[in-house]
Amino acid sequence: MSLPIIGKLSSSSVIRRHPDNPVLDAARVPYPTALVFNAGVTIFKGRYVMVFRNDYGSLEKQTLEPHHTTDLGVAFSSDGIQWDVQPKPCFKLHDEEIIRAYDPRLTVIDGRCYMCFAVDTHHGIRGGVAVTDDFIDFEILSLSTPDLRNMVLFPEKIGGNYVRLERPFTVYSRGGVDRFDIWISESPDLKYWGNSDLLMAVEHVPFSNDKIGPAAPPIKTEKGWLTTFHAVDIDPARGKNGWEDTWKKRYTAGLMLLDLENPRKIAGMYREPLLAPETDYETGGGFRNDVIFPGGMVLEDDGQVKIYYGSADTVECLATAHIDDLLKLCLEG
């Protein structure tokens, strides 16, 4: 299938990258690591918490066998900018079937912190939900069947049920290629999930020709549930664009607003990228260049929104915008 080339993309003018980016990289982690990115971030018990993906093999080994050397680290912060990384990783899964866990997303519900994560197994990619009160002990509540990932939880029950966004890997039914979409499901107990519906398809996003998926968990506003998503486009001309032999994809961050009472209804979507790769740490020198992957979004009391994103599959970065500006983007399209 011939894909339309997307061309040049730019970030929205309402977004501001933090001048201290990246806010976390491998040099600031006190144990073996090569790549630090795709973190989940929230405020829990009065402080910022970041659980980050830690690919800890050597740089050379990451290219050869990146799927066998990943765990999750945790860091705390008083301001969401300067991070105190704890002395050892906080979460790892590995056995005869499970290869690794990665890409955490954090959501606080009723005073407990829930973590969604992806799991590579020898029989496909699964999505997991765990809960913790101290980021030392985690109780795994559920693991999906393959193939499902990019799951994020809403921070409260809606209509009596827990709700999550997710991205199944629909290959056969979508022409045998990447045409991955965002779905929505619900659960009475965070263990058993169903009542699933398509929320948004890749063809509904003008700046994607490949796939889309959930990004940072939704935040509640007066206008609706505000949430980011990631969008991917392919350009065969990109060739080698990182450490691998070839990397033809570009990841950007999109923004949409879901109805408060019925989040299966899209109340608005910004039809251009909220964040597109533009800076040196987003477009060069990374494991996979031209990648922006939001995993955390925090709404401050003054209306500022902190958006945390993995950059070039290598470092963790921060961008900010005012909530009113983000809502306006969604409602005006």
NUMAR-651061 format. One record per residue: x, y, z of N, C-alpha, C in turn; residue in one letter. Coordinates in steps of 0.02 Angstrom, whole numbers, padded with zeros to 5 digits, always signed. Layout:
<rs>
XYZXYZXYZa ...
</rs>
This chain:
<rs>
+00042-00060+00000+00000+00000+00000+00044+00062+00000m +00032+00107-00046+00070+00169-00051+00043+00219-00001s +00087+00245+00041+00067+00292+00092+00079+00364+00070l +00033+00410+00084+00045+00480+00069+00100+00507+00114p +00146+00545+00087+00200+00574+00127+00173+00635+00164i +00186+00638+00228+00158+00692+00270+00195+00758+00260i +00261+00754+00254+00300+00816+00245+00319+00849+00310g +00339+00912+00307+00363+00948+00365+00307+00960+00415k +00323+00951+00480+00277+00964+00534+00309+01009+00586l +00269+01049+00619+00294+01095+00670+00252+01089+00733s +00282+01106+00790+00246+01106+00853+00200+01167+00857s +00148+01161+00898+00103+01216+00910+00139+01274+00944s +00118+01334+00930+00150+01393+00960+00134+01400+01034s +00084+01362+01060+00066+01369+01131+00113+01329+01176v +00153+01285+01146+00195+01240+01185+00264+01270+01197i +00292+01258+01256+00359+01283+01273+00401+01225+01299r +00456+01211+01266+00502+01161+01291+00542+01190+01349r +00554+01149+01399+00591+01175+01457+00664+01187+01438h +00693+01244+01461+00762+01259+01441+00813+01211+01468p +00795+01172+01521+00843+01124+01549+00837+01054+01517d +00798+01047+01463+00792+00982+01431+00860+00956+01408n +00869+00890+01413+00824+00841+01443+00824+00844+01519p +00766+00831+01550+00763+00834+01623+00789+00771+01655v +00796+00718+01616+00827+00657+01642+00861+00620+01585l +00922+00598+01598+00959+00559+01548+01001+00507+01584d +01035+00466+01546+01072+00410+01575+01126+00433+01623a +01156+00491+01612+01210+00515+01655+01187+00527+01727a +01122+00536+01737+01097+00552+01804+01066+00492+01840r +01075+00433+01811+01049+00372+01841+01107+00335+01875v +01102+00319+01940+01158+00291+01978+01167+00215+01971p +01145+00186+01916+01156+00116+01904+01161+00106+01828y +01180+00048+01804+01193+00040+01732+01133+00059+01690p +01144+00102+01641+01091+00121+01594+01122+00147+01530t +01085+00142+01477+01106+00171+01413+01054+00222+01387a +00990+00207+01398+00936+00248+01372+00883+00257+01426l +00862+00319+01438+00812+00335+01489+00757+00375+01456v +00695+00347+01451+00644+00381+01411+00575+00351+01426f +00524+00378+01393+00454+00353+01396+00430+00343+01468n +00437+00396+01508+00419+00392+01579+00345+00408+01590a +00318+00378+01643+00254+00399+01670+00267+00446+01728g +00228+00500+01733+00239+00551+01784+00172+00570+01814v +00170+00578+01880+00110+00601+01914+00131+00635+01979t +00083+00663+02015+00093+00686+02083+00059+00637+02130i +00098+00612+02178+00073+00561+02224+00099+00576+02294f +00054+00582+02340+00070+00597+02410+00113+00661+02415k +00094+00711+02377+00125+00777+02383+00190+00788+02347g +00213+00741+02307+00274+00751+02268+00267+00720+02199r +00307+00746+02154+00309+00718+02087+00343+00650+02089y +00316+00604+02050+00345+00537+02042+00354+00523+01968v +00412+00499+01950+00426+00478+01881+00449+00406+01882m +00414+00363+01846+00438+00295+01833+00459+00293+01760v +00522+00280+01748+00550+00285+01681+00574+00218+01654f +00571+00213+01589+00599+00155+01555+00675+00160+01555r +00708+00107+01576+00781+00105+01582+00807+00048+01540n +00834+00064+01481+00867+00013+01439+00940+00013+01458d +00963-00039+01492+01026-00036+01528+01084-00073+01495y +01074-00104+01439+01131-00135+01405+01178-00083+01377g +01236-00104+01354+01282-00057+01323+01251-00027+01261s +01277+00030+01240+01249+00062+01180+01253+00015+01120l +01308-00022+01114+01315-00067+01059+01264-00125+01065e +01254-00150+01126+01208-00205+01136+01136-00184+01124k +01119-00121+01136+01051-00098+01124+01032-00108+01051q +01079-00097+01006+01066-00105+00935+01058-00179+00917t +01097-00222+00951+01097-00292+00933+01040-00331+00967l +01026-00316+01030+00975-00353+01067+00939-00307+01117e +00901-00258+01092+00870-00210+01137+00814-00238+01179p +00790-00297+01165+00731-00322+01199+00746-00362+01263h +00809-00367+01282+00826-00410+01339+00855-00372+01397h +00860-00307+01393+00896-00268+01444+00856-00206+01463t +00797-00217+01491+00754-00162+01510+00723-00174+01579t +00724-00123+01622+00686-00122+01683+00658-00052+01692d +00624-00039+01748+00595+00026+01762+00627+00056+01823l +00647+00119+01818+00675+00156+01874+00625+00207+01900g +00637+00233+01959+00592+00282+01990+00632+00341+02015v +00603+00401+02008+00634+00462+02032+00580+00506+02063a +00601+00548+02111+00554+00593+02144+00578+00665+02136f +00530+00712+02142+00546+00782+02131+00497+00826+02170s +00521+00884+02192+00478+00932+02225+00448+00982+02176s +00479+00989+02118+00456+01039+02069+00441+01011+02000d +00453+00947+01989+00442+00917+01923+00496+00932+01872g +00551+00962+01895+00606+00980+01850+00671+00947+01870i +00689+00955+01934+00749+00923+01961+00729+00856+01993q +00761+00802+01971+00739+00736+01990+00792+00699+02031w +00769+00666+02084+00812+00625+02126+00799+00551+02109d +00843+00522+02070+00835+00453+02050+00854+00407+02107v +00811+00359+02122+00823+00313+02177+00879+00264+02159q +00911+00234+02211+00974+00197+02200+00968+00134+02158p +00908+00106+02150+00902+00045+02111+00836+00045+02073k +00830+00004+02020+00767-00001+01984+00710-00023+02029p +00649-00006+02010+00591-00021+02052+00548-00078+02025c +00556-00097+01961+00509-00145+01932+00542-00180+01872f +00538-00246+01872+00563-00285+01816+00525-00351+01812k +00507-00371+01751+00477-00436+01739+00520-00474+01689l +00536-00536+01707+00575-00578+01661+00571-00650+01686h +00547-00694+01642+00546-00765+01657+00548-00804+01591d +00529-00867+01592+00533-00908+01532+00489-00881+01476e +00434-00847+01493+00388-00821+01444+00395-00746+01433e +00404-00709+01488+00407-00636+01485+00479-00612+01472i +00487-00570+01423+00553-00545+01405+00569-00481+01444i +00522-00434+01446+00533-00371+01481+00468-00333+01490r +00468-00286+01537+00414-00237+01545+00442-00168+01532a +00400-00123+01503+00426-00058+01483+00369-00009+01472y +00385+00054+01458+00338+00108+01441+00283+00116+01494d +00302+00135+01556+00252+00143+01609+00210+00206+01602p +00148+00204+01626+00104+00263+01631+00072+00262+01701r +00072+00318+01735+00049+00322+01804-00016+00360+01809l -00062+00334+01850-00126+00367+01863-00144+00357+01936t -00160+00411+01972-00182+00406+02041-00258+00401+02042v -00283+00349+02075-00356+00338+02082-00370+00323+02155i -00411+00364+02187-00431+00352+02256-00371+00341+02302d -00320+00382+02293-00263+00380+02340-00212+00326+02328g -00219+00287+02274-00169+00236+02258-00142+00250+02188r -00080+00230+02176-00049+00243+02111-00050+00180+02069c -00081+00184+02011-00087+00129+01965-00039+00139+01906y -00009+00086+01884+00039+00089+01829+00019+00042+01773m +00008+00070+01715+00001+00029+01655+00070+00021+01624c +00082-00035+01592+00147-00049+01562+00138-00100+01506f +00187-00101+01462+00189-00151+01408+00234-00208+01428a +00219-00268+01402+00258-00328+01417+00273-00364+01352v +00336-00372+01336+00356-00414+01280+00359-00486+01304d +00327-00531+01268+00330-00602+01283+00350-00640+01220t +00363-00704+01229+00381-00746+01171+00320-00761+01127h +00260-00740+01149+00200-00753+01110+00160-00689+01098h +00194-00632+01099+00161-00570+01083+00168-00518+01138g +00145-00457+01124+00150-00401+01170+00085-00397+01210i +00092-00392+01276+00035-00388+01321+00036-00321+01358r -00022-00300+01381-00027-00240+01422-00043-00258+01493g -00010-00226+01541-00020-00242+01611-00044-00182+01651g -00078-00197+01706-00099-00147+01755-00076-00170+01823v -00040-00127+01859-00016-00142+01926-00032-00084+01972a -00028-00095+02037-00042-00043+02086+00014-00044+02138v +00031+00016+02163+00082+00022+02215+00066+00080+02260t +00091+00076+02322+00084+00131+02369+00152+00161+02387d +00207+00127+02366+00273+00150+02387+00325+00146+02331d +00309+00120+02273+00354+00112+02216+00412+00063+02232f +00398+00021+02282+00442-00034+02299+00407-00100+02285i +00347-00106+02311+00306-00165+02301+00249-00149+02252d +00242-00190+02201+00190-00182+02151+00147-00245+02149f +00081-00236+02149+00035-00291+02138+00009-00289+02067e +00022-00341+02028-00003-00343+01960-00076-00366+01961i -00119-00323+01935-00191-00336+01936-00214-00373+01874l -00184-00359+01817-00206-00393+01756-00152-00389+01703s -00152-00439+01660-00111-00439+01599-00157-00460+01541l -00157-00421+01488-00201-00434+01432-00176-00493+01391s -00217-00516+01345-00193-00561+01294-00155-00521+01241t -00112-00554+01201-00079-00519+01146-00130-00502+01092p -00121-00451+01053-00069-00402+01059-00101-00336+01077d -00079-00307+01134-00109-00246+01159-00056-00208+01199l -00056-00141+01191-00008-00101+01229-00032-00028+01231r +00010+00016+01257-00005+00088+01261-00068+00102+01302n -00078+00064+01355-00138+00073+01395-00129+00131+01445m -00183+00172+01453-00183+00225+01503-00250+00226+01538v -00250+00239+01603-00310+00240+01643-00336+00311+01653l -00401+00319+01655-00432+00381+01678-00426+00384+01754f -00420+00444+01783-00406+00451+01854-00466+00441+01901p -00524+00424+01873-00582+00409+01915-00630+00365+01876e -00676+00333+01912-00727+00293+01879-00774+00338+01840k -00799+00312+01785-00849+00347+01744-00907+00299+01733i -00967+00320+01753-01024+00275+01748-01017+00213+01790g -00980+00217+01845-00971+00161+01890-00915+00114+01874g -00880+00124+01817-00826+00079+01797-00761+00117+01787n -00706+00081+01795-00641+00106+01774-00638+00107+01698y -00601+00155+01670-00598+00162+01598-00525+00169+01577v -00507+00140+01520-00440+00149+01494-00441+00157+01419r -00390+00191+01394-00375+00193+01322-00321+00141+01308l -00321+00114+01248-00275+00060+01231-00265+00057+01156e -00214+00020+01136-00201+00012+01064-00188-00061+01047r -00238-00095+01020-00227-00164+00996-00189-00163+00930p -00156-00218+00915-00119-00226+00853-00163-00261+00802f -00204-00225+00768-00249-00255+00719-00213-00260+00652t -00188-00319+00635-00149-00327+00574-00190-00357+00518v -00217-00416+00528-00254-00449+00474-00313-00407+00451y -00350-00379+00498-00410-00342+00480-00395-00273+00452s -00332-00251+00455-00315-00184+00431-00266-00188+00373r -00268-00242+00335-00228-00247+00274-00159-00275+00282g -00143-00302+00341-00078-00333+00351-00021-00285+00362g -00036-00221+00377+00016-00171+00389-00003-00132+00452v +00042-00087+00473+00027-00044+00530-00032+00001+00513d -00088-00013+00544-00145+00034+00543-00176+00028+00612r -00139+00049+00663-00159+00038+00732-00196+00099+00758f -00249+00087+00795-00296+00139+00815-00303+00142+00892d -00338+00192+00917-00351+00199+00988-00420+00171+01004i -00422+00126+01052-00485+00096+01075-00497+00116+01147w -00558+00106+01171-00577+00121+01239-00613+00061+01269i -00595+00043+01331-00626-00013+01366-00641+00006+01438s -00681-00035+01472-00697-00021+01541-00696-00084+01582e -00694-00075+01649-00687-00132+01694-00721-00115+01761s -00750-00165+01793-00779-00154+01860-00726-00156+01915p -00667-00184+01900-00619-00199+01954-00546-00192+01934d -00531-00166+01874-00463-00159+01848-00431-00226+01830l -00470-00281+01835-00444-00347+01817-00476-00373+01753k -00541-00366+01748-00578-00393+01690-00603-00335+01647y -00582-00335+01584-00594-00278+01540-00638-00299+01481w -00682-00253+01461-00726-00266+01404-00764-00205+01383g -00822-00216+01350-00862-00161+01323-00818-00114+01282n -00778-00144+01238-00727-00106+01201-00756-00076+01137s -00734-00015+01122-00754+00020+01061-00695+00055+01029d -00697+00062+00964-00649+00105+00930-00662+00178+00949l -00611+00213+00971-00617+00284+00988-00595+00328+00931l -00534+00317+00905-00509+00358+00851-00462+00316+00807m -00472+00321+00741-00432+00282+00694-00376+00325+00665a -00324+00291+00640-00266+00327+00614-00285+00372+00555v -00334+00351+00516-00353+00391+00458-00389+00456+00477e -00406+00463+00541-00438+00525+00564-00387+00578+00584h -00322+00560+00582-00269+00606+00604-00230+00629+00543v -00234+00693+00525-00203+00716+00463-00127+00710+00462p -00095+00708+00521-00022+00706+00522+00006+00636+00536f -00035+00585+00522-00012+00516+00529-00031+00476+00467s +00015+00433+00445-00002+00387+00390+00013+00315+00409n +00027+00303+00474+00049+00236+00495+00008+00210+00553d +00012+00243+00612-00024+00218+00671-00030+00275+00722k -00076+00265+00769-00084+00310+00825-00093+00268+00888i -00089+00300+00946-00100+00265+01008-00102+00313+01066g -00129+00291+01124-00131+00334+01183-00061+00356+01204p -00057+00412+01239+00007+00438+01263+00002+00449+01338a -00002+00512+01361-00010+00525+01433-00081+00511+01455a -00092+00487+01516-00159+00476+01540-00200+00541+01541p -00266+00536+01533-00308+00596+01529-00308+00636+01595p -00318+00702+01589-00329+00744+01646-00398+00775+01641i -00430+00787+01698-00498+00811+01699-00500+00887+01697k -00540+00915+01652-00550+00987+01647-00625+01002+01644t -00643+01065+01649-00713+01083+01645-00743+01067+01576e -00701+01066+01525-00725+01055+01456-00724+00982+01436k -00691+00940+01475-00687+00870+01456-00621+00839+01479g -00612+00775+01461-00550+00740+01475-00498+00758+01423w -00445+00793+01444-00393+00813+01397-00339+00759+01397l -00321+00736+01338-00270+00683+01334-00228+00690+01271t -00166+00672+01276-00122+00670+01219-00125+00601+01186t -00103+00598+01124-00094+00534+01090-00031+00539+01048f -00003+00482+01030+00055+00483+00985+00031+00465+00915h +00062+00497+00866+00046+00485+00796+00110+00472+00757a +00108+00424+00712+00168+00402+00677+00158+00408+00602v +00208+00437+00569+00208+00437+00496+00273+00406+00471d +00269+00377+00412+00327+00345+00380+00345+00383+00317i +00411+00391+00307+00437+00419+00245+00497+00376+00224d +00491+00339+00169+00546+00295+00147+00612+00331+00135p +00609+00396+00125+00670+00434+00111+00713+00445+00173a +00687+00431+00232+00726+00445+00293+00785+00399+00301r +00781+00337+00279+00839+00293+00281+00864+00282+00352g +00930+00284+00360+00960+00277+00426+00950+00342+00464k +00919+00336+00523+00902+00396+00562+00908+00380+00636n +00966+00354+00655+00978+00333+00723+01031+00279+00723g +01030+00236+00775+01082+00185+00780+01067+00124+00738w +01005+00113+00721+00988+00053+00682+01004+00064+00608e +01001+00010+00570+01017+00014+00499+00968+00061+00463d +00906+00060+00485+00857+00103+00453+00803+00122+00503t +00779+00184+00501+00724+00207+00543+00686+00260+00504w +00630+00240+00476+00593+00282+00429+00533+00317+00461k +00522+00305+00526+00463+00332+00559+00477+00398+00595k +00424+00437+00604+00426+00497+00645+00367+00494+00694r +00380+00507+00757+00328+00508+00808+00315+00580+00829y +00252+00599+00828+00231+00665+00852+00178+00656+00906t +00164+00711+00942+00113+00710+00995+00052+00748+00972a -00006+00716+00976-00070+00747+00961-00108+00762+01025g -00165+00796+01017-00205+00818+01074-00279+00812+01058l -00317+00782+01105-00389+00778+01095-00426+00787+01161m -00490+00800+01156-00533+00812+01214-00592+00764+01210l -00603+00726+01265-00657+00678+01267-00713+00702+01314l -00773+00684+01298-00831+00705+01338-00825+00680+01410d -00842+00724+01459-00834+00705+01529-00876+00646+01549l -00939+00645+01529-00985+00592+01550-00981+00531+01504e -00963+00542+01442-00957+00487+01394-00892+00494+01356n -00837+00468+01384-00772+00476+01351-00764+00438+01286p -00815+00401+01266-00815+00369+01200-00831+00420+01145r -00849+00481+01166-00865+00534+01119-00808+00585+01118k -00780+00597+01059-00726+00646+01051-00758+00716+01047i -00744+00758+01096-00772+00826+01098-00732+00875+01056a -00669+00858+01041-00628+00901+01000-00559+00872+00990g -00527+00889+00934-00460+00866+00920-00421+00920+00883m -00360+00932+00904-00316+00977+00867-00290+00940+00806y -00299+00968+00748-00286+00933+00686-00214+00941+00661r -00172+00970+00703-00101+00975+00690-00063+00948+00750e +00001+00934+00745+00037+00908+00803+00041+00959+00859p +00035+00935+00920+00050+00978+00977+00126+00984+00984l +00161+00929+00976+00234+00928+00978+00260+00887+00919l +00305+00916+00881+00339+00880+00827+00414+00885+00838a +00453+00835+00817+00525+00836+00828+00557+00895+00792p +00592+00937+00830+00623+00997+00802+00691+01012+00833e +00702+00998+00896+00765+01016+00929+00818+00964+00916t +00880+00981+00934+00936+00936+00923+00926+00870+00961d +00899+00873+01022+00891+00812+01061+00830+00771+01039y +00791+00797+00993+00735+00760+00965+00749+00732+00895e +00794+00765+00859+00805+00747+00788+00873+00717+00774t +00919+00716+00822+00986+00690+00808+01018+00659+00869g +01065+00613+00856+01104+00584+00910+01069+00532+00952g +01008+00513+00935+00970+00467+00976+00971+00396+00950g +00942+00351+00990+00935+00282+00968+00889+00279+00907f +00833+00315+00910+00788+00324+00853+00769+00397+00850r +00795+00432+00802+00782+00504+00797+00711+00519+00773n +00691+00581+00782+00624+00605+00761+00569+00568+00799d +00580+00559+00865+00529+00526+00906+00512+00570+00966v +00447+00585+00973+00419+00618+01032+00363+00572+01058i +00369+00552+01122+00322+00504+01149+00301+00525+01219f +00244+00561+01225+00221+00584+01292+00197+00525+01335p +00214+00528+01400+00192+00476+01445+00163+00503+01510g +00168+00569+01521+00142+00598+01582+00119+00669+01571g +00065+00688+01604+00038+00756+01599+00010+00777+01667m +00034+00833+01693+00014+00857+01759-00015+00927+01753v -00076+00936+01780-00108+01001+01780-00095+01035+01847l -00061+01093+01845-00046+01130+01906-00104+01175+01926e -00102+01200+01989-00155+01243+02014-00161+01308+01976d -00106+01332+01948-00107+01395+01911-00127+01387+01838d -00146+01327+01818-00167+01314+01750-00112+01292+01703g -00051+01290+01728+00004+01265+01686+00000+01189+01681q +00012+01163+01622+00014+01091+01611+00085+01070+01594v +00110+01023+01633+00176+00995+01619+00166+00930+01579k +00198+00927+01521+00194+00868+01478+00263+00836+01474i +00270+00775+01497+00333+00739+01497+00334+00691+01438y +00391+00691+01403+00394+00649+01343+00464+00620+01332y +00465+00558+01307+00528+00529+01285+00549+00559+01219g +00614+00571+01213+00640+00604+01153+00693+00559+01121s +00683+00545+01057+00729+00505+01017+00744+00437+01049a +00696+00410+01088+00705+00346+01123+00770+00346+01163d +00788+00404+01192+00853+00410+01223+00852+00449+01289t +00812+00503+01294+00810+00546+01353+00738+00564+01368v +00727+00591+01429+00661+00614+01450+00660+00690+01453e +00606+00719+01424+00602+00792+01418+00537+00819+01445c +00532+00885+01449+00474+00919+01477+00454+00978+01433l +00389+00984+01421+00361+01042+01387+00302+01067+01427a +00286+01131+01421+00231+01160+01459+00185+01201+01414t +00123+01208+01437+00074+01251+01403+00020+01267+01454a -00020+01319+01440-00075+01334+01485-00136+01294+01466h -00174+01272+01516-00231+01230+01503-00281+01263+01456i -00292+01328+01463-00340+01363+01420-00319+01360+01346d -00254+01366+01335-00229+01363+01265-00238+01292+01236d -00226+01242+01277-00234+01173+01253-00307+01157+01237l -00352+01179+01281-00423+01168+01268-00446+01204+01205l -00421+01264+01196-00438+01303+01136-00416+01268+01072k -00356+01238+01074-00332+01201+01015-00381+01145+00997l -00404+01109+01048-00449+01052+01035-00518+01076+01010c -00544+01127+01041-00613+01148+01025-00617+01186+00960l -00561+01218+00940-00561+01254+00876-00532+01212+00820e -00505+01154+00836-00479+01109+00785-00413+01129+00756g 
</rs>
